[in-house]
Amino acid sequence: MPNIEIKAHCPDLANATVIAKHVATKHLGMDHQIDTYFRTPNGRLKLRESSLSGAMLIPYIRSNISGPKKSDYALLRTDDPALSKRLLSEILGIETIVEKHRDIYLAGNVRIHLDNVKGLGTFMEFEAVYQNMDDESTEHKKVHELIKTFGLQEADLIQGSYRELSTATTTS
């Protein structure tokens, strides 16, 4: 399943929340998530434990560029996250663990995430999910429009994931 996404620093979550409420078609709620990232030679693999959605393994491939980028991923539910974490830890090793509180909004098919990430700060993400490959340019436009609406600057955009930010923080 593909999406077009961005991640950005967000120093003012209160203001971002006001904007999100204005543009959103639906508020999905506040989620507490713990993402365990495993060491992988290519792409990324995380176990997400979510207070709203339960536990799932999420393998994904995405370029590390700061602007809107395509991500290919799968959501694989797991009924036993502790077992999954133990086995994958032994097989691949854990790279980092990221804990966050995420306020989730929908603007049509675009997910707006307002994140408070433990040890890293506050961020926002836009994820335009689509199925028809012919829609990719349309989804890029939607993300660009939200970048403008939220007043994000090029310097706010982040290339990698919370995995890279977290490992950069722990190695500094």
Stockholm file with secondary structure:
# STOCKHOLM 1.0

chainA/1-172         MPNIEIKAHCPDLANATVIAKHVATKHLGMDHQIDTYFRTPNGRLKLRESSLSGAMLIPYIRSNISGPKKSDYALLRTDDPALSKRLLSEILGIETIVEKHRDIYLAGNVRIHLDNVKGLGTFMEFEAVYQNMDDESTEHKKVHELIKTFGLQEADLIQGSYRELSTATTTS
#=GR chainA/1-172 SS CEEEEEEEECSCHHHHHHHHHHHCSEEEEEEEEEEEEECCSSSEEEEEEETTTEEEEEEEEECCCSSCEEEEECCEECSCHHHHHHHHHHHTCEEEEEEEEEEEEEETTEEEEEEEETTTEEEEEEEEECSCGGGHHHHHHHHHHHHHHTTCCGGGBCSSCHHHHHHHHHHC
#=GC SS_cons         CEEEEEEEECSCHHHHHHHHHHHCSEEEEEEEEEEEEECCSSSEEEEEEETTTEEEEEEEEECCCSSCEEEEECCEECSCHHHHHHHHHHHTCEEEEEEEEEEEEEETTEEEEEEEETTTEEEEEEEEECSCGGGHHHHHHHHHHHHHHTTCCGGGBCSSCHHHHHHHHHHC
//
